[in-house]
Amino acid sequence: MKTPGEKPLDGKIALVTGGSRGIGRAIAVELAGAGAFTFVNYVRNKEAARETLRIMENRGGEGSLLSFDVSDSDAVQDAIRGITEEKGRIDILINNAGITLNGIFVRTKPEVWDSVMDINLKGVFNCCRSATRYMMKQRWGRIVNMTSVVALSGNAGQVCYSASKAGIIGLTKSLARELGPRNICVNAVAPGFIETDMTVSIDDAGRGKVIDQIPLGKTGTPDDVAVVVAFLVSGKADYITGQVIHVNGGLYM
Protein backbone atom coordinates (compact mmCIF):
# COMPACT_ATOMS: atom_id res chain seq x y z
CA MET A 1 0.00 0.00 0.00
CA LYS A 2 1.39 3.39 -1.00
CA THR A 3 2.24 5.96 1.63
CA PRO A 4 0.83 9.49 1.16
CA GLY A 5 2.78 11.35 -1.51
CA GLU A 6 4.43 8.22 -2.90
CA LYS A 7 4.56 8.03 -6.67
CA PRO A 8 3.75 4.86 -8.66
CA LEU A 9 7.31 4.40 -9.96
CA ASP A 10 9.26 5.55 -6.91
CA GLY A 11 12.55 3.67 -6.64
CA LYS A 12 12.48 2.40 -10.22
CA ILE A 13 15.31 2.97 -12.69
CA ALA A 14 14.29 3.59 -16.30
CA LEU A 15 16.02 3.99 -19.65
CA VAL A 16 14.30 5.68 -22.60
CA THR A 17 16.15 5.39 -25.91
CA GLY A 18 15.70 8.23 -28.36
CA GLY A 19 14.48 10.37 -25.50
CA SER A 20 15.63 13.78 -26.67
CA ARG A 21 12.42 14.83 -28.42
CA GLY A 22 8.96 13.85 -29.63
CA ILE A 23 7.41 10.70 -28.20
CA GLY A 24 10.64 9.75 -26.42
CA ARG A 25 10.76 13.08 -24.60
CA ALA A 26 7.13 12.79 -23.54
CA ILE A 27 7.73 9.27 -22.20
CA ALA A 28 10.84 10.32 -20.28
CA VAL A 29 9.00 13.24 -18.70
CA GLU A 30 6.02 11.02 -17.81
CA LEU A 31 8.15 8.31 -16.20
CA ALA A 32 10.25 10.80 -14.25
CA GLY A 33 7.09 12.53 -13.08
CA ALA A 34 5.83 9.16 -11.82
CA GLY A 35 8.94 8.77 -9.69
CA ALA A 36 11.37 6.75 -11.82
CA PHE A 37 14.97 7.93 -12.11
CA THR A 38 15.05 8.18 -15.90
CA PHE A 39 18.08 7.94 -18.17
CA VAL A 40 17.52 9.84 -21.40
CA ASN A 41 19.41 8.35 -24.33
CA TYR A 42 20.44 10.41 -27.34
CA VAL A 43 23.04 10.23 -30.10
CA ARG A 44 23.76 13.63 -31.63
CA ASN A 45 21.33 16.28 -30.39
CA LYS A 46 22.66 16.90 -26.89
CA GLU A 47 20.89 20.23 -26.52
CA ALA A 48 17.51 18.64 -27.22
CA ALA A 49 18.32 15.94 -24.66
CA ARG A 50 19.26 18.63 -22.14
CA GLU A 51 15.89 20.26 -22.75
CA THR A 52 14.18 16.95 -21.99
CA LEU A 53 16.11 16.75 -18.72
CA ARG A 54 15.20 20.36 -17.87
CA ILE A 55 11.50 19.63 -18.39
CA MET A 56 11.77 16.49 -16.24
CA GLU A 57 13.44 18.39 -13.42
CA ASN A 58 11.05 21.34 -13.65
CA ARG A 59 8.22 18.88 -13.05
CA GLY A 60 9.88 17.36 -10.03
CA GLY A 61 11.48 14.37 -11.74
CA GLU A 62 15.05 13.10 -11.69
CA GLY A 63 17.23 11.70 -14.43
CA SER A 64 20.45 11.80 -16.37
CA LEU A 65 21.64 11.95 -19.98
CA LEU A 66 23.23 8.94 -21.64
CA SER A 67 24.69 9.10 -25.14
CA PHE A 68 25.06 5.91 -27.17
CA ASP A 69 24.03 4.44 -30.52
CA VAL A 70 21.48 1.66 -30.08
CA SER A 71 22.76 -0.09 -33.20
CA ASP A 72 26.20 -0.53 -31.59
CA SER A 73 25.93 -3.64 -29.39
CA ASP A 74 29.14 -2.91 -27.47
CA ALA A 75 28.06 0.67 -26.74
CA VAL A 76 24.67 -0.57 -25.54
CA GLN A 77 26.24 -3.13 -23.21
CA ASP A 78 28.60 -0.52 -21.77
CA ALA A 79 25.77 1.97 -21.23
CA ILE A 80 23.42 -0.45 -19.49
CA ARG A 81 26.26 -1.87 -17.41
CA GLY A 82 27.00 1.71 -16.36
CA ILE A 83 23.39 2.21 -15.28
CA THR A 84 23.49 -0.88 -13.08
CA GLU A 85 26.84 0.08 -11.58
CA GLU A 86 25.56 3.56 -10.74
CA LYS A 87 22.04 2.67 -9.60
CA GLY A 88 22.32 -1.00 -8.72
CA ARG A 89 19.60 -2.11 -11.14
CA ILE A 90 17.57 -1.36 -14.25
CA ASP A 91 13.81 -1.85 -13.99
CA ILE A 92 12.26 -0.25 -17.05
CA LEU A 93 13.41 -0.19 -20.66
CA ILE A 94 11.58 1.84 -23.29
CA ASN A 95 12.87 1.12 -26.80
CA ASN A 96 11.83 4.27 -28.61
CA ALA A 97 14.84 5.17 -30.77
CA GLY A 98 13.97 4.97 -34.45
CA ILE A 99 14.39 6.49 -37.89
CA THR A 100 12.37 6.52 -41.09
CA LEU A 101 13.82 6.77 -44.59
CA ASN A 102 10.85 6.81 -46.93
CA GLY A 103 10.85 6.17 -50.65
CA ILE A 104 9.49 4.09 -53.49
CA PHE A 105 10.50 0.48 -52.96
CA VAL A 106 12.06 -0.15 -56.40
CA ARG A 107 14.38 2.80 -55.82
CA THR A 108 15.34 1.79 -52.29
CA LYS A 109 19.02 0.98 -51.93
CA PRO A 110 20.21 -1.88 -49.70
CA GLU A 111 22.07 0.56 -47.47
CA VAL A 112 18.81 2.37 -46.72
CA TRP A 113 17.21 -0.91 -45.66
CA ASP A 114 20.25 -1.68 -43.49
CA SER A 115 20.21 1.74 -41.83
CA VAL A 116 16.55 1.49 -40.85
CA MET A 117 16.89 -2.09 -39.61
CA ASP A 118 20.06 -1.32 -37.65
CA ILE A 119 18.36 1.39 -35.58
CA ASN A 120 14.73 0.29 -35.45
CA LEU A 121 15.04 -3.48 -35.06
CA LYS A 122 18.63 -4.36 -34.21
CA GLY A 123 18.60 -1.49 -31.73
CA VAL A 124 15.68 -3.06 -29.88
CA PHE A 125 17.45 -6.44 -29.92
CA ASN A 126 20.65 -4.91 -28.53
CA CYS A 127 18.93 -3.05 -25.71
CA CYS A 128 16.66 -5.95 -24.73
CA ARG A 129 19.57 -8.38 -24.79
CA SER A 130 21.64 -6.24 -22.45
CA ALA A 131 18.89 -5.13 -20.06
CA THR A 132 17.22 -8.49 -19.63
CA ARG A 133 20.37 -10.02 -18.18
CA TYR A 134 19.97 -7.75 -15.17
CA MET A 135 16.18 -7.95 -15.07
CA MET A 136 16.31 -11.75 -14.96
CA LYS A 137 18.59 -11.65 -11.91
CA GLN A 138 16.23 -9.16 -10.27
CA ARG A 139 13.24 -11.29 -11.27
CA TRP A 140 11.43 -8.07 -12.21
CA GLY A 141 11.39 -5.86 -15.25
CA ARG A 142 9.18 -3.96 -17.65
CA ILE A 143 9.98 -3.48 -21.35
CA VAL A 144 7.94 -1.44 -23.80
CA ASN A 145 8.93 -1.49 -27.46
CA MET A 146 7.64 1.28 -29.70
CA THR A 147 6.23 -0.06 -32.95
CA SER A 148 3.81 1.70 -35.33
CA VAL A 149 0.38 1.50 -36.91
CA VAL A 150 2.08 0.84 -40.25
CA ALA A 151 3.57 -2.38 -38.88
CA LEU A 152 0.07 -3.82 -39.17
CA SER A 153 -1.57 -1.74 -41.90
CA GLY A 154 1.44 -1.24 -44.17
CA ASN A 155 2.03 2.03 -45.99
CA ALA A 156 3.18 2.79 -49.51
CA GLY A 157 6.63 4.36 -49.50
CA GLN A 158 7.49 2.95 -46.07
CA VAL A 159 8.48 -0.63 -46.80
CA CYS A 160 11.68 -0.49 -44.74
CA TYR A 161 10.08 1.31 -41.81
CA SER A 162 6.98 -0.89 -41.79
CA ALA A 163 9.07 -4.07 -41.94
CA SER A 164 11.30 -2.94 -39.08
CA LYS A 165 8.31 -2.07 -36.91
CA ALA A 166 6.56 -5.35 -37.76
CA GLY A 167 9.70 -7.18 -36.65
CA ILE A 168 9.44 -5.46 -33.28
CA ILE A 169 6.01 -7.01 -32.75
CA GLY A 170 7.35 -10.52 -33.32
CA LEU A 171 10.30 -9.82 -31.03
CA THR A 172 7.96 -8.47 -28.34
CA LYS A 173 5.62 -11.46 -28.34
CA SER A 174 8.41 -14.05 -28.33
CA LEU A 175 10.36 -12.26 -25.62
CA ALA A 176 7.23 -11.97 -23.48
CA ARG A 177 6.86 -15.75 -23.56
CA GLU A 178 10.50 -16.30 -22.61
CA LEU A 179 10.65 -13.76 -19.82
CA GLY A 180 7.21 -14.15 -18.26
CA PRO A 181 8.41 -16.79 -15.78
CA ARG A 182 10.96 -14.27 -14.49
CA ASN A 183 8.24 -11.66 -13.82
CA ILE A 184 9.32 -9.51 -16.77
CA CYS A 185 6.49 -8.04 -18.84
CA VAL A 186 7.20 -7.13 -22.45
CA ASN A 187 4.69 -5.14 -24.47
CA ALA A 188 4.59 -2.94 -27.55
CA VAL A 189 2.84 0.36 -28.20
CA ALA A 190 1.79 1.20 -31.76
CA PRO A 191 1.20 4.94 -32.26
CA GLY A 192 -0.79 6.20 -35.20
CA PHE A 193 -0.53 9.72 -36.62
CA ILE A 194 1.24 11.58 -33.80
CA GLU A 195 2.40 15.18 -34.08
CA THR A 196 6.20 14.87 -33.98
CA ASP A 197 9.23 15.94 -36.01
CA MET A 198 8.64 12.87 -38.20
CA THR A 199 5.17 14.06 -39.24
CA VAL A 200 5.66 17.83 -39.35
CA SER A 201 6.97 17.68 -42.93
CA ILE A 202 3.71 16.22 -44.27
CA ASP A 203 1.85 18.84 -46.32
CA ASP A 204 -1.70 19.95 -45.54
CA ALA A 205 -3.21 17.83 -48.29
CA GLY A 206 -1.50 14.68 -47.07
CA ARG A 207 -2.37 15.51 -43.47
CA GLY A 208 -6.00 16.01 -44.39
CA LYS A 209 -6.18 12.63 -46.13
CA VAL A 210 -4.87 10.87 -43.04
CA ILE A 211 -7.19 12.72 -40.66
CA ASP A 212 -10.15 11.80 -42.84
CA GLN A 213 -9.35 8.14 -42.06
CA ILE A 214 -9.23 8.67 -38.29
CA PRO A 215 -12.60 8.08 -36.59
CA LEU A 216 -11.75 10.56 -33.83
CA GLY A 217 -11.01 13.14 -36.53
CA LYS A 218 -7.75 14.43 -35.13
CA THR A 219 -4.06 13.65 -34.78
CA GLY A 220 -2.52 12.43 -31.55
CA THR A 221 0.10 13.98 -29.29
CA PRO A 222 3.23 12.50 -27.74
CA ASP A 223 1.52 12.76 -24.36
CA ASP A 224 -1.27 10.47 -25.60
CA VAL A 225 1.38 7.80 -26.12
CA ALA A 226 3.40 8.54 -22.99
CA VAL A 227 0.52 7.92 -20.57
CA VAL A 228 -0.07 4.47 -22.08
CA VAL A 229 3.61 3.58 -21.72
CA ALA A 230 3.60 4.76 -18.11
CA PHE A 231 0.58 2.57 -17.41
CA LEU A 232 2.26 -0.50 -18.92
CA VAL A 233 5.31 -0.18 -16.65
CA SER A 234 3.24 0.49 -13.54
CA GLY A 235 1.89 -1.94 -11.00
CA LYS A 236 -1.55 -1.59 -12.55
CA ALA A 237 -0.38 -3.56 -15.61
CA ASP A 238 1.26 -6.51 -13.85
CA TYR A 239 -0.93 -9.02 -15.73
CA ILE A 240 -0.37 -7.58 -19.21
CA THR A 241 2.40 -8.98 -21.39
CA GLY A 242 2.96 -9.82 -25.05
CA GLN A 243 0.41 -7.25 -26.18
CA VAL A 244 0.37 -4.52 -28.82
CA ILE A 245 -1.49 -1.47 -27.53
CA HIS A 246 -2.75 0.82 -30.29
CA VAL A 247 -2.81 4.57 -29.78
CA ASN A 248 -4.19 5.79 -33.10
CA GLY A 249 -7.62 7.36 -32.70
CA GLY A 250 -9.16 4.40 -34.54
CA LEU A 251 -6.99 4.71 -37.66
CA TYR A 252 -6.36 0.97 -37.46
CA MET A 253 -8.67 -1.44 -35.62
N, C-alpha and C positions, 0 to 999 in steps of 0.2 A: 504494500500500500504506500502511495506516495506521500511524503511529508509536504506541508504547505509550502508553496513556492518552488517545489522541485519540478524540473522540466523532464519531458518524456525520454530524452536522450542523454540526460546527465551521466557523465562518466564514460560515455562511448567515444571511440576514436574513429573518425571517418576520413576517407580519401575520395575526392571528386576529381576525376580526370577531365581535362578541358574545362576547367572551372573559372576561366578568366572573364567570360562574357556569356550572354544569351541564356540558354537553359541551364548550362553548367553553373553560371553565377547564381541564378535563382535557387538552384538546388543547394549550393554551398551556403547561401544566406539562410535558407530555410532550416537546414540541419544545424547550423551553428546557433540559430535562434532557439532551436529545440533542445540545446544543451550539449551537443556533440562538439568536441574539439575537432575542427575540420581543416584538413590539409587541402589546399587549392593548387592543383597541378596546372602548369602552363608550359609552353615551349618557347615562344618568341616574345609575346606581348606582355612584358613584365609590368608595364604601367597599368594595363587593363586588369591584370591579376591583383595588383596593389589596390586598385579601386574596389575589387570584390572584397578584399580583406578589410578595407575601410568601412564598407557598408556593413559587413558582418559585425565589426567591432562597434559601430555606431548603434547597432541594434542589440548590443549586449552579448554578442557571441564572441567566441575565441577561435583562433586558427593560425595557420602559418602557410607560407608559400613554398611550393616544391616544384622545381623545374626538371622535367625529364620527358623524353620522347617515348610514348607508349609502344611504338613499333620496335624499340630497342630492348630486347629481353634482358640484357645485362644491366642497362640503366634502370629498368623497372625493378629488378631484383634488389639492386642497391638502394633504390628509393624506399621500397617497402620495408627492407631490412632496417633502414635508418629510422622509419616511423616506429617500428617495434622496439628498437634500442632506446629511442627517446621517450616513448610513451608506455612501453611494456606490452603493447598489444595493438591489434587493428581489428575493429569490430564491423565497420561498414565500408563497403567499396561500391562506388557509383561509377560505372564505365560510361562516361559521356563523351569523351574525346572522339571527334569524327570530322571527316571532310567530305565534300561532294565535288566531283569533277564531271559535269554534265556534258552530253554530246550525243550525236547520232551514232548508233552502235557500229555501223560499217566503217566509220571513220575513227573509231576508238583505238588508240595504240596500246599495245601490251603494257607499256610502262604506266599508262594511266590506270589500267586495271590493277596493276601491282601496287601503285601508290594508295589507292582507295582501300584495297584489301589489307595492306600493311597497317594502316591506322585504324580503320573501322572494325576489322575482324581479328587480325593478328594482335592488335593492341588489347582487345578484350581478353583474348587467350593469355597473353603475357601477364596482364594484371591479375586475372583470376588465378592463374597458376602460382604466382608468387604469394598472393594474399591468402589463398586457401590453406597453404601449409601452416600458417599461424592460426587461422580460424579453426582448423581441425584439432590442433592441440588444445585450444581454448574450449572446444566443443560448443562454440557459438559464433555465428556470423550472419551478416545480411549483405547480399549482393544484388544490385539492381543494374541491369544492362539496358542502355538506351538503344532501342531499335527505331522503327519508323512505320507509318501507315503504308508506305510504298513497298515494304517488305512483304506485305500480304496482297496489296492491290496491284502492284507493279506500276510503272510510270514510264511512258515513252521519253527517251533521252536520259534516263537514269538507270541504265542496266547495271553498271558497276555498283552504284550506290545501293540500289534495291537488292542486288545479290549479296552484298556485304551485310546489309541489315537483316536479310532473311537468314543468313548464316548465324547471326547472333541469336535468333530464336531457337534454332536447333541446339546451339551450344548451351543456352539457358536451360532448356528442358532436360537435356542429358545430364548437365551438371547438378540440377536440382535432384535428380534421382540418385546420383552418386553421393551427394553431400547431406541429404536429408537425415540419414542416421546419425550424423554428427551435429544435428541441430543447427544446420546452416541452410537458410532459405535463399533461393536464387530465383529472381523474377525479372521480367522485362517490361519496360514501358514504351509504348508505341505512340509518339506524338503525331498529330496530323499537321494542319497548316498553322504553325506557330510563328508569331512575329519576332523574328530574330535577324541577325546579319545575313543568314543564308537566304532568307525570303525577301529581304528589303529590295533586292534588285529586280524583282518581278514587276513588270509594268501593270498599269491599272486594268488593262483589258484582261491580262492573264489572271490577275488577282480576282477580278469580278467573276471569271469563269469558275474558279475554284470555290469561291464563296457561294455561288449558285448551287453547288453540289453539297453544301453543308446544311443539314437540317436546322441547326441552330442559327444559321444565317450570319455567322461572324467568325473571324479568326480567333485563335487562342493566344494566350500569353505564356511566357516562361513560368510565371507563378502558378498557372493552371497545372503545369506538369510537376513543378516542385512539390506541391502539397501532396500529390499522389505518391511521389518517391518517398517523402518523409513518412507517410502512412505505412508504406511497405517495409520500412526499416524499424518501425516502432513495435512496441509490445502488442499493439492492437492487431497486428498482421502475423502473429506467430504461427497460424495454421494455413498460411498462403505460401505456396511455393510452386515453381514450374509454370507460372502463369504469364500471359501477355496482357497487360492492362492498357486499353486504348484510351487516349485522351485526344479526341479528334472532332468533337461536336457532332458526331454522327456521320462524318465523311465516309467512314468504312464501318460496316456492321457485320 
